[in-house]
């Protein structure tokens, strides 16, 4: 059920620098992470912890994971994707949610926003990480990061007890 006092955990992280994909099909987001720290950001509770792009939860419960990636390209590209991968055994990750976008010309952009509600029954084994992907043959696709505002960002909200 819901905690008596409402939501007890809310946290937000973002990429601080760009990831250029080029002809790479996929790229795990393993570096250049920061907890949002500008514009009056407010965190509830303990917050998430991150190591090499793997996020651990501070407590068990049902968590909403909201991801948003901002892509731009110098050419038309078939698709750009942002994936939420979860594990329940601290080993095998599955693609739990995948958002797709499409860029139709030079300088055009897309946002993709996959979400997933994750039942974290054990904080040692239930974790999440993220991956960006482009279509084969994609050229010069950039997933934008920024230290001053959320361009590619990730929000974690504990909805209630598991």
C-alpha positions in Angstrom: 0.0 0.0 0.0 0.9 3.6 -0.1 3.0 5.1 2.7 1.0 7.0 5.2 2.9 10.2 4.5 2.7 9.9 0.7 5.7 9.4 -1.6 8.9 8.9 0.5 11.5 8.5 -2.3 12.0 10.6 -5.4 15.3 11.1 -7.2 16.6 12.3 -10.6 19.8 11.7 -12.5 21.1 12.9 -15.8 23.9 12.4 -18.3 26.5 15.2 -18.1 28.0 14.8 -21.6 27.1 13.6 -25.0 27.2 10.1 -26.3 27.9 9.9 -30.0 26.6 6.7 -31.5 27.7 6.9 -35.2 27.4 3.4 -36.6 27.4 1.8 -33.1 24.2 -0.1 -32.7 24.1 0.1 -28.9 25.9 1.9 -26.1 25.4 1.2 -22.4 25.3 4.4 -20.4 28.1 3.6 -18.0 29.7 7.0 -17.3 29.1 10.7 -16.9 26.2 10.4 -14.5 25.2 13.0 -11.9 22.3 13.5 -9.6 20.5 16.6 -10.7 21.8 19.6 -8.8 20.5 22.8 -10.4 17.4 24.9 -10.7 16.0 24.1 -7.2 16.1 20.4 -7.6 14.5 18.5 -4.6 15.2 14.9 -3.6 13.0 12.9 -1.3 14.5 10.2 0.9 17.8 8.5 0.5 17.9 8.5 -3.2 19.5 6.1 -5.7 23.1 5.0 -5.9 25.0 4.5 -9.1 28.1 2.6 -10.1 29.3 2.3 -13.7 25.7 3.0 -14.9 24.1 0.4 -12.7 21.5 1.9 -10.3 20.7 0.4 -6.9 17.5 1.2 -5.0 17.7 2.5 -1.4 14.7 0.4 -0.2 12.3 -2.3 -1.4 9.0 -1.2 -2.9 7.2 -0.5 -6.2 9.3 2.0 -8.1 8.4 4.0 -11.2 11.4 4.5 -13.6 11.0 7.3 -16.1 13.7 7.7 -18.7 14.0 10.5 -21.3 16.7 10.8 -24.0 17.3 13.7 -26.4 18.8 12.7 -29.7 20.0 14.9 -32.6 21.5 14.0 -35.9 23.2 15.5 -39.0 21.2 13.2 -41.3 18.0 11.3 -41.5 18.1 8.1 -39.4 15.6 5.3 -39.1 15.4 5.1 -35.3 17.0 6.0 -32.0 16.1 4.1 -28.9 16.4 4.3 -25.2 16.1 1.1 -23.2 15.4 0.4 -19.5 17.1 -2.9 -18.5 16.2 -4.5 -15.2 17.6 -7.5 -13.3 16.0 -9.4 -10.4 19.1 -11.6 -9.8 21.9 -9.0 -10.0 23.2 -10.7 -13.2 20.8 -11.2 -16.0 19.3 -8.0 -17.4 16.2 -7.9 -19.6 14.9 -5.1 -21.8 11.9 -4.1 -19.7 10.9 -1.0 -21.7 12.1 0.5 -25.0 11.3 3.9 -26.5 11.8 4.6 -30.2 12.2 7.9 -32.0 12.9 8.9 -35.6 14.9 11.7 -37.1 13.9 12.9 -40.6 16.6 15.3 -41.6 19.8 17.1 -40.7 19.6 19.0 -37.4 16.3 17.3 -36.5 15.8 15.8 -33.1 13.8 13.3 -31.2 12.9 12.5 -27.6 12.1 9.1 -26.4 10.6 8.4 -23.0 10.2 4.8 -21.9 8.8 4.1 -18.4 8.6 1.0 -16.3 7.1 0.1 -12.9 9.6 -2.2 -11.1 8.7 -4.3 -8.0 12.0 -4.2 -6.0 11.6 -7.0 -3.5 15.4 -7.2 -2.8 17.8 -4.2 -3.0 20.8 -6.5 -3.5 19.4 -8.3 -6.6 17.0 -5.8 -8.2 18.8 -3.1 -10.2 18.4 -1.1 -13.4 20.7 0.2 -16.1 20.1 2.0 -19.4 21.1 1.7 -23.0 20.8 3.8 -26.1 20.6 2.3 -29.6 20.4 3.4 -33.2 19.5 1.6 -36.5 22.2 -0.1 -38.4 23.9 2.4 -40.7 23.0 5.4 -38.6 25.3 8.4 -39.0 26.3 10.9 -36.4 23.5 10.4 -33.9 24.2 12.2 -30.6 22.4 11.5 -27.3 22.7 14.8 -25.5 24.0 15.2 -22.0 24.2 18.5 -20.0 25.3 19.4 -16.5 23.0 22.5 -16.3 19.7 21.0 -17.4 18.0 17.8 -18.0 18.4 16.7 -21.6 18.8 13.0 -21.1 17.5 12.2 -17.6 16.1 9.5 -15.4 13.5 9.8 -12.6 13.0 7.3 -9.8 9.9 7.5 -7.7 8.9 5.0 -5.0 5.1 4.6 -5.4 4.6 2.4 -2.4 5.5 -0.8 -0.5 6.0 -4.1 -2.3 
